Amino acid sequence: MDILFLYWEEKMNMNYGYQNEYDFVELFNGKYFDELDNNSRKFVKELFGEIIDNSEPLKSWKNKMNQKADIFIKYKNYIKSVSLKCGKSNSIYHEQIHEFKRYLEKLQIP
């Protein structure tokens, strides 16, 4: 019960971007594939491909570290990292190229 209370308290003081991340976690965490809406099913199918079925629930959690991924979604022994972006105006996200190269290398992308 304390964990849920702390989670609620934390949500009360966040900006929209952080709230969006927690909403995504709630959307997937503990849900079976068949319980998801059509758009969420398409998204999960894109992440996990043909291994996704209704045999186990998804698990999802917020990344507490300062990394690219905002949330993680797990199915069976597969964990996918997801970076979420939201906003009201047109903007360009930029970062140092060496950080992006390190990120790609970590994913084993040449």
Secondary structure, DSSP 4 states (H G I P E B T S, - for coil): -HHHHHHHHHHHT--HHHHHHHHHHHHHTT--GGGS-HHHHHHHHHHHGGG--SSS--EEEE--SSSS-SEEEEETTEEEEE-----SS-------HHHHHHHHHHTT--
